[in-house]
């Protein structure tokens, strides 16, 4: 068996190819292109199955401890946003450079 990929957004071309294959009695299947990486999709499916099979671990938000410095940084950022103190990035500027330079 041979696999043939046809990449087109033109519906007329797609229909012409389908008609050609049908007239030649060639079976085919159509599959829409996914925007997701197939390996990522498989990991999500496996994780969902693991949870259904009881292999997951439940964690309550109350059981999570956060780094106090991280929490303070987030709270400070939220306060600055509420007060209208925000920073606009200039072209070519990196947000991480602004955060780590302070």
N, C-alpha and C positions, 0 to 999 in steps of 0.2 A: 504494500500500500504506500502511496505517496501523498504527502501533505502539501497543499498549495495555499499560500496566503495571498489574498488580494486586498490591497489597501486602497480604498477609494471612499470619498464622501459623496460622490456623484451617484445619486440613486438610479439614474438612467443607465450608467455603466454597470452598476451592480445588477440591475434587472436583466441587462443584456447577457451578462456572464451566467446568471442563473438559468436563463432561457436556453443558452447554448449548452450548458451542462445537462439540462433536462432533455433536450432534443437528442443529445448524444447518449442518453440513458446512463449518465454518470451520477452516482449518488453523492450527495454533499450535505454538510451541516453548516449552519450559520451560527456564529458566536460573536456577540458584541464585544468590543474591546473594553477591558476593565481598566480604570485609572489606577488600580492598586497593584503593587508588586505581588506576583503569585505566591512567593515565599511568605510574605506578610499575611496574606489571606489564609494560607495553610496553618500558620501559627495561631491565628485567631480562631479558626475552626477547631484546631486541636485543643485550645484553651477552653472553648465552649463545651466541647465533648468531655474534657476532664472535669469540668464543674458539674455537668449533668451526671457523670459517673461517681460523683462524691469525692473527687480528688482535690477539690479546692480548699482553701483555708479562709475562714471568715475573720475579718478584722474589724473591730468597732473603731470609729473615729476617736473614741475616748481612750483607746489603747495606744494611740500613736503619740510619740513624743517628738517634738520639733526642736531644732536648734534654736535657742533663744535669740541669737544674733540674726538669724534668717527671719524669724517672726518680727523682730524689731524693724528690720529693713523693709519688709512688706508693709507693716503698719505705717511706717514713715512715708513710704511711697503713696499709699492710699490717702494719707493726710495731705500730702503735697498736691495730689490730683484734686481733692475736694477744695483746696484753697486756690486752685487754678495755676499752681506753679508746676508747669510742665516744660520739658525741653524738646525742641524740634531738632531733629537730626539734619545736618547739612549733607548735601550729596557727597558720597564717599566716606562719611563718618560711620563709625561702628558703635552701636549702643554699648557693647561690652567694654569698649575702651573708655567710655564715659563713666560707667559704673565702677570699673576697677581703678580709675585714676583718683577717686575720692577717698 
